[in-house]
Amino acid sequence: MLKYPLLFLIIAIIAGIFGFAGIVHAAAGIAKVLFVLFLILFVASFFMGRRSKSNV
């Protein structure tokens, strides 16, 4: 699942080296969206994992 953020990190580094500002901006935008998505998934899985089943 971390394959895409690593891919966009590599694209951003290569674009920064060559100076393509448009590609850097697009990769940074995608990275921001993925960060928010993973943050929401982390919080959701954290609270779902804490739910205990005490029907014993």
mmCIF entry with sequence, helices, sheets and N, C-alpha, C, O atoms, coordinates in Angstrom:
data_MODEL
# 
_entry.id   MODEL 
# 
_entity.id                         1 
_entity.type                       polymer 
_entity.pdbx_number_of_molecules   1 
# 
_entity_poly.entity_id                      1 
_entity_poly.type                           'polypeptide(L)' 
_entity_poly.nstd_linkage                   no 
_entity_poly.nstd_monomer                   no 
_entity_poly.pdbx_seq_one_letter_code       MLKYPLLFLIIAIIAGIFGFAGIVHAAAGIAKVLFVLFLILFVASFFMGRRSKSNV 
_entity_poly.pdbx_seq_one_letter_code_can   MLKYPLLFLIIAIIAGIFGFAGIVHAAAGIAKVLFVLFLILFVASFFMGRRSKSNV 
_entity_poly.pdbx_strand_id                 A 
# 
loop_
_entity_poly_seq.entity_id 
_entity_poly_seq.num 
_entity_poly_seq.mon_id 
_entity_poly_seq.hetero 
1 1  MET n 
1 2  LEU n 
1 3  LYS n 
1 4  TYR n 
1 5  PRO n 
1 6  LEU n 
1 7  LEU n 
1 8  PHE n 
1 9  LEU n 
1 10 ILE n 
1 11 ILE n 
1 12 ALA n 
1 13 ILE n 
1 14 ILE n 
1 15 ALA n 
1 16 GLY n 
1 17 ILE n 
1 18 PHE n 
1 19 GLY n 
1 20 PHE n 
1 21 ALA n 
1 22 GLY n 
1 23 ILE n 
1 24 VAL n 
1 25 HIS n 
1 26 ALA n 
1 27 ALA n 
1 28 ALA n 
1 29 GLY n 
1 30 ILE n 
1 31 ALA n 
1 32 LYS n 
1 33 VAL n 
1 34 LEU n 
1 35 PHE n 
1 36 VAL n 
1 37 LEU n 
1 38 PHE n 
1 39 LEU n 
1 40 ILE n 
1 41 LEU n 
1 42 PHE n 
1 43 VAL n 
1 44 ALA n 
1 45 SER n 
1 46 PHE n 
1 47 PHE n 
1 48 MET n 
1 49 GLY n 
1 50 ARG n 
1 51 ARG n 
1 52 SER n 
1 53 LYS n 
1 54 SER n 
1 55 ASN n 
1 56 VAL n 
# 
_struct_asym.id          A 
_struct_asym.entity_id   1 
# 
loop_
_struct_conf.conf_type_id 
_struct_conf.id 
_struct_conf.pdbx_PDB_helix_id 
_struct_conf.beg_label_comp_id 
_struct_conf.beg_label_asym_id 
_struct_conf.beg_label_seq_id 
_struct_conf.pdbx_beg_PDB_ins_code 
_struct_conf.end_label_comp_id 
_struct_conf.end_label_asym_id 
_struct_conf.end_label_seq_id 
_struct_conf.pdbx_end_PDB_ins_code 
_struct_conf.beg_auth_comp_id 
_struct_conf.beg_auth_asym_id 
_struct_conf.beg_auth_seq_id 
_struct_conf.end_auth_comp_id 
_struct_conf.end_auth_asym_id 
_struct_conf.end_auth_seq_id 
_struct_conf.pdbx_PDB_helix_class 
_struct_conf.details 
_struct_conf.pdbx_PDB_helix_length 
HELX_P HELX_P1 AA1 LYS A 3  ? PHE A 18 ? LYS A 3  PHE A 18 1 ? 16 
HELX_P HELX_P2 AA2 ALA A 21 ? GLY A 49 ? ALA A 21 GLY A 49 1 ? 29 
# 
_struct_conf_type.id          HELX_P 
_struct_conf_type.criteria    ? 
_struct_conf_type.reference   ? 
# 
loop_
_atom_site.group_PDB 
_atom_site.id 
_atom_site.type_symbol 
_atom_site.label_atom_id 
_atom_site.label_alt_id 
_atom_site.label_comp_id 
_atom_site.label_asym_id 
_atom_site.label_entity_id 
_atom_site.label_seq_id 
_atom_site.pdbx_PDB_ins_code 
_atom_site.Cartn_x 
_atom_site.Cartn_y 
_atom_site.Cartn_z 
_atom_site.occupancy 
_atom_site.B_iso_or_equiv 
_atom_site.pdbx_formal_charge 
_atom_site.auth_seq_id 
_atom_site.auth_comp_id 
_atom_site.auth_asym_id 
_atom_site.auth_atom_id 
_atom_site.pdbx_PDB_model_num 
ATOM 1   N N  . MET A 1 1  ? 0.823   -1.192  0.000   1.00 0.00 ? 1  MET A N  1 
ATOM 2   C CA . MET A 1 1  ? 0.000   0.000   0.000   1.00 0.00 ? 1  MET A CA 1 
ATOM 3   C C  . MET A 1 1  ? 0.869   1.260   0.000   1.00 0.00 ? 1  MET A C  1 
ATOM 4   O O  . MET A 1 1  ? 0.416   2.335   -0.392  1.00 0.00 ? 1  MET A O  1 
ATOM 5   N N  . LEU A 1 2  ? 2.105   1.120   0.437   1.00 0.00 ? 2  LEU A N  1 
ATOM 6   C CA . LEU A 1 2  ? 3.008   2.265   0.425   1.00 0.00 ? 2  LEU A CA 1 
ATOM 7   C C  . LEU A 1 2  ? 3.746   2.398   -0.893  1.00 0.00 ? 2  LEU A C  1 
ATOM 8   O O  . LEU A 1 2  ? 4.658   3.216   -1.017  1.00 0.00 ? 2  LEU A O  1 
ATOM 9   N N  . LYS A 1 3  ? 3.361   1.602   -1.875  1.00 0.00 ? 3  LYS A N  1 
ATOM 10  C CA . LYS A 1 3  ? 4.021   1.649   -3.169  1.00 0.00 ? 3  LYS A CA 1 
ATOM 11  C C  . LYS A 1 3  ? 3.777   2.989   -3.858  1.00 0.00 ? 3  LYS A C  1 
ATOM 12  O O  . LYS A 1 3  ? 4.701   3.559   -4.437  1.00 0.00 ? 3  LYS A O  1 
ATOM 13  N N  . TYR A 1 4  ? 2.553   3.498   -3.804  1.00 0.00 ? 4  TYR A N  1 
ATOM 14  C CA . TYR A 1 4  ? 2.228   4.744   -4.485  1.00 0.00 ? 4  TYR A CA 1 
ATOM 15  C C  . TYR A 1 4  ? 2.895   5.968   -3.857  1.00 0.00 ? 4  TYR A C  1 
ATOM 16  O O  . TYR A 1 4  ? 3.417   6.804   -4.594  1.00 0.00 ? 4  TYR A O  1 
ATOM 17  N N  . PRO A 1 5  ? 2.902   6.114   -2.525  1.00 0.00 ? 5  PRO A N  1 
ATOM 18  C CA . PRO A 1 5  ? 3.627   7.271   -1.969  1.00 0.00 ? 5  PRO A CA 1 
ATOM 19  C C  . PRO A 1 5  ? 5.115   7.253   -2.296  1.00 0.00 ? 5  PRO A C  1 
ATOM 20  O O  . PRO A 1 5  ? 5.706   8.305   -2.540  1.00 0.00 ? 5  PRO A O  1 
ATOM 21  N N  . LEU A 1 6  ? 5.727   6.071   -2.305  1.00 0.00 ? 6  LEU A N  1 
ATOM 22  C CA . LEU A 1 6  ? 7.135   5.992   -2.678  1.00 0.00 ? 6  LEU A CA 1 
ATOM 23  C C  . LEU A 1 6  ? 7.342   6.354   -4.140  1.00 0.00 ? 6  LEU A C  1 
ATOM 24  O O  . LEU A 1 6  ? 8.325   7.006   -4.490  1.00 0.00 ? 6  LEU A O  1 
ATOM 25  N N  . LEU A 1 7  ? 6.419   5.933   -4.990  1.00 0.00 ? 7  LEU A N  1 
ATOM 26  C CA . LEU A 1 7  ? 6.497   6.278   -6.405  1.00 0.00 ? 7  LEU A CA 1 
ATOM 27  C C  . LEU A 1 7  ? 6.409   7.786   -6.601  1.00 0.00 ? 7  LEU A C  1 
ATOM 28  O O  . LEU A 1 7  ? 7.186   8.354   -7.370  1.00 0.00 ? 7  LEU A O  1 
ATOM 29  N N  . PHE A 1 8  ? 5.474   8.441   -5.917  1.00 0.00 ? 8  PHE A N  1 
ATOM 30  C CA . PHE A 1 8  ? 5.333   9.878   -6.054  1.00 0.00 ? 8  PHE A CA 1 
ATOM 31  C C  . PHE A 1 8  ? 6.505   10.625  -5.429  1.00 0.00 ? 8  PHE A C  1 
ATOM 32  O O  . PHE A 1 8  ? 6.853   11.714  -5.887  1.00 0.00 ? 8  PHE A O  1 
ATOM 33  N N  . LEU A 1 9  ? 7.118   10.061  -4.394  1.00 0.00 ? 9  LEU A N  1 
ATOM 34  C CA . LEU A 1 9  ? 8.317   10.671  -3.816  1.00 0.00 ? 9  LEU A CA 1 
ATOM 35  C C  . LEU A 1 9  ? 9.452   10.642  -4.829  1.00 0.00 ? 9  LEU A C  1 
ATOM 36  O O  . LEU A 1 9  ? 10.159  11.635  -4.997  1.00 0.00 ? 9  LEU A O  1 
ATOM 37  N N  . ILE A 1 10 ? 9.631   9.519   -5.498  1.00 0.00 ? 10 ILE A N  1 
ATOM 38  C CA . ILE A 1 10 ? 10.686  9.409   -6.512  1.00 0.00 ? 10 ILE A CA 1 
ATOM 39  C C  . ILE A 1 10 ? 10.423  10.360  -7.670  1.00 0.00 ? 10 ILE A C  1 
ATOM 40  O O  . ILE A 1 10 ? 11.350  10.998  -8.169  1.00 0.00 ? 10 ILE A O  1 
ATOM 41  N N  . ILE A 1 11 ? 9.169   10.463  -8.103  1.00 0.00 ? 11 ILE A N  1 
ATOM 42  C CA . ILE A 1 11 ? 8.818   11.388  -9.180  1.00 0.00 ? 11 ILE A CA 1 
ATOM 43  C C  . ILE A 1 11 ? 9.111   12.826  -8.759  1.00 0.00 ? 11 ILE A C  1 
ATOM 44  O O  . ILE A 1 11 ? 9.632   13.608  -9.554  1.00 0.00 ? 11 ILE A O  1 
ATOM 45  N N  . ALA A 1 12 ? 8.782   13.180  -7.523  1.00 0.00 ? 12 ALA A N  1 
ATOM 46  C CA . ALA A 1 12 ? 9.031   14.536  -7.047  1.00 0.00 ? 12 ALA A CA 1 
ATOM 47  C C  . ALA A 1 12 ? 10.521  14.835  -6.966  1.00 0.00 ? 12 ALA A C  1 
ATOM 48  O O  . ALA A 1 12 ? 10.943  15.948  -7.280  1.00 0.00 ? 12 ALA A O  1 
ATOM 49  N N  . ILE A 1 13 ? 11.319  13.864  -6.551  1.00 0.00 ? 13 ILE A N  1 
ATOM 50  C CA . ILE A 1 13 ? 12.766  14.080  -6.476  1.00 0.00 ? 13 ILE A CA 1 
ATOM 51  C C  . ILE A 1 13 ? 13.365  14.255  -7.866  1.00 0.00 ? 13 ILE A C  1 
ATOM 52  O O  . ILE A 1 13 ? 14.177  15.153  -8.088  1.00 0.00 ? 13 ILE A O  1 
ATOM 53  N N  . ILE A 1 14 ? 12.965  13.400  -8.799  1.00 0.00 ? 14 ILE A N  1 
ATOM 54  C CA . ILE A 1 14 ? 13.471  13.508  -10.170 1.00 0.00 ? 14 ILE A CA 1 
ATOM 55  C C  . ILE A 1 14 ? 13.034  14.826  -10.797 1.00 0.00 ? 14 ILE A C  1 
ATOM 56  O O  . ILE A 1 14 ? 13.828  15.482  -11.470 1.00 0.00 ? 14 ILE A O  1 
ATOM 57  N N  . ALA A 1 15 ? 11.791  15.218  -10.586 1.00 0.00 ? 15 ALA A N  1 
ATOM 58  C CA . ALA A 1 15 ? 11.300  16.479  -11.140 1.00 0.00 ? 15 ALA A CA 1 
ATOM 59  C C  . ALA A 1 15 ? 12.025  17.662  -10.518 1.00 0.00 ? 15 ALA A C  1 
ATOM 60  O O  . ALA A 1 15 ? 12.292  18.650  -11.201 1.00 0.00 ? 15 ALA A O  1 
ATOM 61  N N  . GLY A 1 16 ? 12.349  17.576  -9.229  1.00 0.00 ? 16 GLY A N  1 
ATOM 62  C CA . GLY A 1 16 ? 13.095  18.647  -8.590  1.00 0.00 ? 16 GLY A CA 1 
ATOM 63  C C  . GLY A 1 16 ? 14.497  18.777  -9.145  1.00 0.00 ? 16 GLY A C  1 
ATOM 64  O O  . GLY A 1 16 ? 15.015  19.886  -9.282  1.00 0.00 ? 16 GLY A O  1 
ATOM 65  N N  . ILE A 1 17 ? 15.113  17.652  -9.465  1.00 0.00 ? 17 ILE A N  1 
ATOM 66  C CA . ILE A 1 17 ? 16.459  17.679  -10.039 1.00 0.00 ? 17 ILE A CA 1 
ATOM 67  C C  . ILE A 1 17 ? 16.432  18.339  -11.414 1.00 0.00 ? 17 ILE A C  1 
ATOM 68  O O  . ILE A 1 17 ? 17.298  19.160  -11.716 1.00 0.00 ? 17 ILE A O  1 
ATOM 69  N N  . PHE A 1 18 ? 15.475  18.001  -12.235 1.00 0.00 ? 18 PHE A N  1 
ATOM 70  C CA . PHE A 1 18 ? 15.415  18.544  -13.587 1.00 0.00 ? 18 PHE A CA 1 
ATOM 71  C C  . PHE A 1 18 ? 14.698  19.885  -13.671 1.00 0.00 ? 18 PHE A C  1 
ATOM 72  O O  . PHE A 1 18 ? 14.760  20.548  -14.706 1.00 0.00 ? 18 PHE A O  1 
ATOM 73  N N  . GLY A 1 19 ? 14.020  20.297  -12.605 1.00 0.00 ? 19 GLY A N  1 
ATOM 74  C CA . GLY A 1 19 ? 13.411  21.623  -12.575 1.00 0.00 ? 19 GLY A CA 1 
ATOM 75  C C  . GLY A 1 19 ? 12.064  21.717  -13.261 1.00 0.00 ? 19 GLY A C  1 
ATOM 76  O O  . GLY A 1 19 ? 11.692  22.794  -13.728 1.00 0.00 ? 19 GLY A O  1 
ATOM 77  N N  . PHE A 1 20 ? 11.320  20.623  -13.338 1.00 0.00 ? 20 PHE A N  1 
ATOM 78  C CA . PHE A 1 20 ? 9.992   20.677  -13.937 1.00 0.00 ? 20 PHE A CA 1 
ATOM 79  C C  . PHE A 1 20 ? 8.984   21.056  -12.859 1.00 0.00 ? 20 PHE A C  1 
ATOM 80  O O  . PHE A 1 20 ? 8.482   20.191  -12.140 1.00 0.00 ? 20 PHE A O  1 
ATOM 81  N N  . ALA A 1 21 ? 8.693   22.332  -12.749 1.00 0.00 ? 21 ALA A N  1 
ATOM 82  C CA . ALA A 1 21 ? 7.841   22.823  -11.661 1.00 0.00 ? 21 ALA A CA 1 
ATOM 83  C C  . ALA A 1 21 ? 6.423   22.251  -11.738 1.00 0.00 ? 21 ALA A C  1 
ATOM 84  O O  . ALA A 1 21 ? 5.806   22.007  -10.701 1.00 0.00 ? 21 ALA A O  1 
ATOM 85  N N  . GLY A 1 22 ? 5.905   22.039  -12.926 1.00 0.00 ? 22 GLY A N  1 
ATOM 86  C CA . GLY A 1 22 ? 4.553   21.507  -13.063 1.00 0.00 ? 22 GLY A CA 1 
ATOM 87  C C  . GLY A 1 22 ? 4.426   20.094  -12.521 1.00 0.00 ? 22 GLY A C  1 
ATOM 88  O O  . GLY A 1 22 ? 3.433   19.755  -11.877 1.00 0.00 ? 22 GLY A O  1 
ATOM 89  N N  . ILE A 1 23 ? 5.438   19.267  -12.783 1.00 0.00 ? 23 ILE A N  1 
ATOM 90  C CA . ILE A 1 23 ? 5.406   17.885  -12.304 1.00 0.00 ? 23 ILE A CA 1 
ATOM 91  C C  . ILE A 1 23 ? 5.557   17.854  -10.789 1.00 0.00 ? 23 ILE A C  1 
ATOM 92  O O  . ILE A 1 23 ? 4.901   17.063  -10.110 1.00 0.00 ? 23 ILE A O  1 
ATOM 93  N N  . VAL A 1 24 ? 6.418   18.711  -10.262 1.00 0.00 ? 24 VAL A N  1 
ATOM 94  C CA . VAL A 1 24 ? 6.604   18.770  -8.812  1.00 0.00 ? 24 VAL A CA 1 
ATOM 95  C C  . VAL A 1 24 ? 5.304   19.163  -8.133  1.00 0.00 ? 24 VAL A C  1 
ATOM 96  O O  . VAL A 1 24 ? 4.931   18.589  -7.110  1.00 0.00 ? 24 VAL A O  1 
ATOM 97  N N  . HIS A 1 25 ? 4.620   20.134  -8.699  1.00 0.00 ? 25 HIS A N  1 
ATOM 98  C CA . HIS A 1 25 ? 3.357   20.594  -8.116  1.00 0.00 ? 25 HIS A CA 1 
ATOM 99  C C  . HIS A 1 25 ? 2.313   19.479  -8.143  1.00 0.00 ? 25 HIS A C  1 
ATOM 100 O O  . HIS A 1 25 ? 1.595   19.281  -7.163  1.00 0.00 ? 25 HIS A O  1 
ATOM 101 N N  . ALA A 1 26 ? 2.223   18.757  -9.247  1.00 0.00 ? 26 ALA A N  1 
ATOM 102 C CA . ALA A 1 26 ? 1.250   17.667  -9.355  1.00 0.00 ? 26 ALA A CA 1 
ATOM 103 C C  . ALA A 1 26 ? 1.584   16.538  -8.383  1.00 0.00 ? 26 ALA A C  1 
ATOM 104 O O  . ALA A 1 26 ? 0.689   16.004  -7.727  1.00 0.00 ? 26 ALA A O  1 
ATOM 105 N N  . ALA A 1 27 ? 2.855   16.171  -8.284  1.00 0.00 ? 27 ALA A N  1 
ATOM 106 C CA . ALA A 1 27 ? 3.248   15.094  -7.377  1.00 0.00 ? 27 ALA A CA 1 
ATOM 107 C C  . ALA A 1 27 ? 3.012   15.497  -5.923  1.00 0.00 ? 27 ALA A C  1 
ATOM 108 O O  . ALA A 1 27 ? 2.609   14.666  -5.110  1.00 0.00 ? 27 ALA A O  1 
ATOM 109 N N  . ALA A 1 28 ? 3.259   16.753  -5.593  1.00 0.00 ? 28 ALA A N  1 
ATOM 110 C CA . ALA A 1 28 ? 3.024   17.222  -4.222  1.00 0.00 ? 28 ALA A CA 1 
ATOM 111 C C  . ALA A 1 28 ? 1.532   17.209  -3.911  1.00 0.00 ? 28 ALA A C  1 
ATOM 112 O O  . ALA A 1 28 ? 1.145   16.872  -2.792  1.00 0.00 ? 28 ALA A O  1 
ATOM 113 N N  . GLY A 1 29 ? 0.695   17.565  -4.864  1.00 0.00 ? 29 GLY A N  1 
ATOM 114 C CA . GLY A 1 29 ? -0.752  17.523  -4.658  1.00 0.00 ? 29 GLY A CA 1 
ATOM 115 C C  . GLY A 1 29 ? -1.250  16.113  -4.425  1.00 0.00 ? 29 GLY A C  1 
ATOM 116 O O  . GLY A 1 29 ? -2.082  15.877  -3.548  1.00 0.00 ? 29 GLY A O  1 
ATOM 117 N N  . ILE A 1 30 ? -0.746  15.183  -5.204  1.00 0.00 ? 30 ILE A N  1 
ATOM 118 C CA . ILE A 1 30 ? -1.138  13.786  -5.037  1.00 0.00 ? 30 ILE A CA 1 
ATOM 119 C C  . ILE A 1 30 ? -0.645  13.260  -3.695  1.00 0.00 ? 30 ILE A C  1 
ATOM 120 O O  . ILE A 1 30 ? -1.355  12.511  -3.023  1.00 0.00 ? 30 ILE A O  1 
ATOM 121 N N  . ALA A 1 31 ? 0.565   13.646  -3.300  1.00 0.00 ? 31 ALA A N  1 
ATOM 122 C CA . ALA A 1 31 ? 1.105   13.199  -2.015  1.00 0.00 ? 31 ALA A CA 1 
ATOM 123 C C  . ALA A 1 31 ? 0.260   13.728  -0.853  1.00 0.00 ? 31 ALA A C  1 
ATOM 124 O O  . ALA A 1 31 ? 0.059   13.023  0.136   1.00 0.00 ? 31 ALA A O  1 
ATOM 125 N N  . LYS A 1 32 ? -0.233  14.960  -0.966  1.00 0.00 ? 32 LYS A N  1 
ATOM 126 C CA . LYS A 1 32 ? -1.092  15.519  0.082   1.00 0.00 ? 32 LYS A CA 1 
ATOM 127 C C  . LYS A 1 32 ? -2.395  14.733  0.191   1.00 0.00 ? 32 LYS A C  1 
ATOM 128 O O  . LYS A 1 32 ? -2.858  14.445  1.295   1.00 0.00 ? 32 LYS A O  1 
ATOM 129 N N  . VAL A 1 33 ? -2.978  14.390  -0.938  1.00 0.00 ? 33 VAL A N  1 
ATOM 130 C CA . VAL A 1 33 ? -4.226  13.617  -0.936  1.00 0.00 ? 33 VAL A CA 1 
ATOM 131 C C  . VAL A 1 33 ? -3.999  12.244  -0.322  1.00 0.00 ? 33 VAL A C  1 
ATOM 132 O O  . VAL A 1 33 ? -4.806  11.780  0.482   1.00 0.00 ? 33 VAL A O  1 
ATOM 133 N N  . LEU A 1 34 ? -2.896  11.590  -0.701  1.00 0.00 ? 34 LEU A N  1 
ATOM 134 C CA . LEU A 1 34 ? -2.601  10.270  -0.145  1.00 0.00 ? 34 LEU A CA 1 
ATOM 135 C C  . LEU A 1 34 ? -2.324  10.351  1.354   1.00 0.00 ? 34 LEU A C  1 
ATOM 136 O O  . LEU A 1 34 ? -2.710  9.451   2.101   1.00 0.00 ? 34 LEU A O  1 
ATOM 137 N N  . PHE A 1 35 ? -1.665  11.409  1.799   1.00 0.00 ? 35 PHE A N  1 
ATOM 138 C CA . PHE A 1 35 ? -1.405  11.575  3.223   1.00 0.00 ? 35 PHE A CA 1 
ATOM 139 C C  . PHE A 1 35 ? -2.703  11.671  4.008   1.00 0.00 ? 35 PHE A C  1 
ATOM 140 O O  . PHE A 1 35 ? -2.852  11.016  5.040   1.00 0.00 ? 35 PHE A O  1 
ATOM 141 N N  . VAL A 1 36 ? -3.644  12.479  3.531   1.00 0.00 ? 36 VAL A N  1 
ATOM 142 C CA . VAL A 1 36 ? -4.926  12.624  4.215   1.00 0.00 ? 36 VAL A CA 1 
ATOM 143 C C  . VAL A 1 36 ? -5.688  11.299  4.192   1.00 0.00 ? 36 VAL A C  1 
ATOM 144 O O  . VAL A 1 36 ? -6.298  10.917  5.191   1.00 0.00 ? 36 VAL A O  1 
ATOM 145 N N  . LEU A 1 37 ? -5.654  10.604  3.066   1.00 0.00 ? 37 LEU A N  1 
ATOM 146 C CA . LEU A 1 37 ? -6.342  9.321   2.959   1.00 0.00 ? 37 LEU A CA 1 
ATOM 147 C C  . LEU A 1 37 ? -5.779  8.314   3.950   1.00 0.00 ? 37 LEU A C  1 
ATOM 148 O O  . LEU A 1 37 ? -6.539  7.643   4.648   1.00 0.00 ? 37 LEU A O  1 
ATOM 149 N N  . PHE A 1 38 ? -4.445  8.199   4.020   1.00 0.00 ? 38 PHE A N  1 
ATOM 150 C CA . PHE A 1 38 ? -3.832  7.254   4.950   1.00 0.00 ? 38 PHE A CA 1 
ATOM 151 C C  . PHE A 1 38 ? -4.057  7.660   6.394   1.00 0.00 ? 38 PHE A C  1 
ATOM 152 O O  . PHE A 1 38 ? -4.179  6.798   7.264   1.00 0.00 ? 38 PHE A O  1 
ATOM 153 N N  . LEU A 1 39 ? -4.114  8.946   6.663   1.00 0.00 ? 39 LEU A N  1 
ATOM 154 C CA . LEU A 1 39 ? -4.379  9.416   8.017   1.00 0.00 ? 39 LEU A CA 1 
ATOM 155 C C  . LEU A 1 39 ? -5.788  9.023   8.452   1.00 0.00 ? 39 LEU A C  1 
ATOM 156 O O  . LEU A 1 39 ? -5.982  8.575   9.582   1.00 0.00 ? 39 LEU A O  1 
ATOM 157 N N  . ILE A 1 40 ? -6.766  9.184   7.575   1.00 0.00 ? 40 ILE A N  1 
ATOM 158 C CA . ILE A 1 40 ? -8.147  8.800   7.879   1.00 0.00 ? 40 ILE A CA 1 
ATOM 159 C C  . ILE A 1 40 ? -8.243  7.288   8.080   1.00 0.00 ? 40 ILE A C  1 
ATOM 160 O O  . ILE A 1 40 ? -8.915  6.823   9.001   1.00 0.00 ? 40 ILE A O  1 
ATOM 161 N N  . LEU A 1 41 ? -7.565  6.515   7.210   1.00 0.00 ? 41 LEU A N  1 
ATOM 162 C CA . LEU A 1 41 ? -7.589  5.059   7.361   1.00 0.00 ? 41 LEU A CA 1 
ATOM 163 C C  . LEU A 1 41 ? -6.917  4.617   8.657   1.00 0.00 ? 41 LEU A C  1 
ATOM 164 O O  . LEU A 1 41 ? -7.373  3.667   9.293   1.00 0.00 ? 41 LEU A O  1 
ATOM 165 N N  . PHE A 1 42 ? -5.840  5.291   9.057   1.00 0.00 ? 42 PHE A N  1 
ATOM 166 C CA . PHE A 1 42 ? -5.174  4.958   10.309  1.00 0.00 ? 42 PHE A CA 1 
ATOM 167 C C  . PHE A 1 42 ? -6.076  5.203   11.502  1.00 0.00 ? 42 PHE A C  1 
ATOM 168 O O  . PHE A 1 42 ? -6.189  4.351   12.384  1.00 0.00 ? 42 PHE A O  1 
ATOM 169 N N  . VAL A 1 43 ? -6.718  6.361   11.535  1.00 0.00 ? 43 VAL A N  1 
ATOM 170 C CA . VAL A 1 43 ? -7.599  6.687   12.663  1.00 0.00 ? 43 VAL A CA 1 
ATOM 171 C C  . VAL A 1 43 ? -8.774  5.719   12.717  1.00 0.00 ? 43 VAL A C  1 
ATOM 172 O O  . VAL A 1 43 ? -9.169  5.276   13.796  1.00 0.00 ? 43 VAL A O  1 
ATOM 173 N N  . ALA A 1 44 ? -9.330  5.393   11.562  1.00 0.00 ? 44 ALA A N  1 
ATOM 174 C CA . ALA A 1 44 ? -10.460 4.463   11.531  1.00 0.00 ? 44 ALA A CA 1 
ATOM 175 C C  . ALA A 1 44 ? -10.037 3.073   12.005  1.00 0.00 ? 44 ALA A C  1 
ATOM 176 O O  . ALA A 1 44 ? -10.755 2.442   12.781  1.00 0.00 ? 44 ALA A O  1 
ATOM 177 N N  . SER A 1 45 ? -8.887  2.592   11.551  1.00 0.00 ? 45 SER A N  1 
ATOM 178 C CA . SER A 1 45 ? -8.448  1.259   11.971  1.00 0.00 ? 45 SER A CA 1 
ATOM 179 C C  . SER A 1 45 ? -8.039  1.255   13.441  1.00 0.00 ? 45 SER A C  1 
ATOM 180 O O  . SER A 1 45 ? -8.170  0.231   14.111  1.00 0.00 ? 45 SER A O  1 
ATOM 181 N N  . PHE A 1 46 ? -7.546  2.377   13.951  1.00 0.00 ? 46 PHE A N  1 
ATOM 182 C CA . PHE A 1 46 ? -7.178  2.466   15.361  1.00 0.00 ? 46 PHE A CA 1 
ATOM 183 C C  . PHE A 1 46 ? -8.411  2.303   16.244  1.00 0.00 ? 46 PHE A C  1 
ATOM 184 O O  . PHE A 1 46 ? -8.383  1.551   17.218  1.00 0.00 ? 46 PHE A O  1 
ATOM 185 N N  . PHE A 1 47 ? -9.503  3.012   15.903  1.00 0.00 ? 47 PHE A N  1 
ATOM 186 C CA . PHE A 1 47 ? -10.701 2.919   16.718  1.00 0.00 ? 47 PHE A CA 1 
ATOM 187 C C  . PHE A 1 47 ? -11.442 1.611   16.509  1.00 0.00 ? 47 PHE A C  1 
ATOM 188 O O  . PHE A 1 47 ? -12.062 1.116   17.450  1.00 0.00 ? 47 PHE A O  1 
ATOM 189 N N  . MET A 1 48 ? -11.405 1.031   15.320  1.00 0.00 ? 48 MET A N  1 
ATOM 190 C CA . MET A 1 48 ? -12.045 -0.250  15.089  1.00 0.00 ? 48 MET A CA 1 
ATOM 191 C C  . MET A 1 48 ? -11.297 -1.375  15.792  1.00 0.00 ? 48 MET A C  1 
ATOM 192 O O  . MET A 1 48 ? -11.916 -2.331  16.258  1.00 0.00 ? 48 MET A O  1 
ATOM 193 N N  . GLY A 1 49 ? -9.989  -1.272  15.872  1.00 0.00 ? 49 GLY A N  1 
ATOM 194 C CA . GLY A 1 49 ? -9.189  -2.302  16.529  1.00 0.00 ? 49 GLY A CA 1 
ATOM 195 C C  . GLY A 1 49 ? -9.326  -2.278  18.026  1.00 0.00 ? 49 GLY A C  1 
ATOM 196 O O  . GLY A 1 49 ? -9.105  -3.301  18.674  1.00 0.00 ? 49 GLY A O  1 
ATOM 197 N N  . ARG A 1 50 ? -9.682  -1.147  18.605  1.00 0.00 ? 50 ARG A N  1 
ATOM 198 C CA . ARG A 1 50 ? -9.832  -1.026  20.057  1.00 0.00 ? 50 ARG A CA 1 
ATOM 199 C C  . ARG A 1 50 ? -11.165 -1.580  20.549  1.00 0.00 ? 50 ARG A C  1 
ATOM 200 O O  . ARG A 1 50 ? -11.351 -1.785  21.748  1.00 0.00 ? 50 ARG A O  1 
ATOM 201 N N  . ARG A 1 51 ? -12.086 -1.822  19.628  1.00 0.00 ? 51 ARG A N  1 
ATOM 202 C CA . ARG A 1 51 ? -13.396 -2.340  20.019  1.00 0.00 ? 51 ARG A CA 1 
ATOM 203 C C  . ARG A 1 51 ? -13.250 -3.762  20.522  1.00 0.00 ? 51 ARG A C  1 
ATOM 204 O O  . ARG A 1 51 ? -12.768 -4.625  19.789  1.00 0.00 ? 51 ARG A O  1 
ATOM 205 N N  . SER A 1 52 ? -13.653 -4.024  21.747  1.00 0.00 ? 52 SER A N  1 
ATOM 206 C CA . SER A 1 52 ? -13.512 -5.369  22.326  1.00 0.00 ? 52 SER A CA 1 
ATOM 207 C C  . SER A 1 52 ? -14.835 -6.107  22.248  1.00 0.00 ? 52 SER A C  1 
ATOM 208 O O  . SER A 1 52 ? -15.910 -5.510  22.307  1.00 0.00 ? 52 SER A O  1 
ATOM 209 N N  . LYS A 1 53 ? -14.728 -7.420  22.115  1.00 0.00 ? 53 LYS A N  1 
ATOM 210 C CA . LYS A 1 53 ? -15.920 -8.269  22.069  1.00 0.00 ? 53 LYS A CA 1 
ATOM 211 C C  . LYS A 1 53 ? -16.013 -8.989  23.400  1.00 0.00 ? 53 LYS A C  1 
ATOM 212 O O  . LYS A 1 53 ? -15.339 -9.998  23.608  1.00 0.00 ? 53 LYS A O  1 
ATOM 213 N N  . SER A 1 54 ? -16.834 -8.488  24.298  1.00 0.00 ? 54 SER A N  1 
ATOM 214 C CA . SER A 1 54 ? -16.946 -9.069  25.633  1.00 0.00 ? 54 SER A CA 1 
ATOM 215 C C  . SER A 1 54 ? -18.263 -9.815  25.800  1.00 0.00 ? 54 SER A C  1 
ATOM 216 O O  . SER A 1 54 ? -18.939 -9.674  26.819  1.00 0.00 ? 54 SER A O  1 
ATOM 217 N N  . ASN A 1 55 ? -18.622 -10.602 24.803  1.00 0.00 ? 55 ASN A N  1 
ATOM 218 C CA . ASN A 1 55 ? -19.867 -11.379 24.864  1.00 0.00 ? 55 ASN A CA 1 
ATOM 219 C C  . ASN A 1 55 ? -19.594 -12.804 25.351  1.00 0.00 ? 55 ASN A C  1 
ATOM 220 O O  . ASN A 1 55 ? -20.307 -13.730 24.965  1.00 0.00 ? 55 ASN A O  1 
ATOM 221 N N  . VAL A 1 56 ? -18.587 -12.989 26.180  1.00 0.00 ? 56 VAL A N  1 
ATOM 222 C CA . VAL A 1 56 ? -18.203 -14.333 26.619  1.00 0.00 ? 56 VAL A CA 1 
ATOM 223 C C  . VAL A 1 56 ? -19.075 -14.787 27.747  1.00 0.00 ? 56 VAL A C  1 
ATOM 224 O O  . VAL A 1 56 ? -18.904 -15.897 28.252  1.00 0.00 ? 56 VAL A O  1 
# 
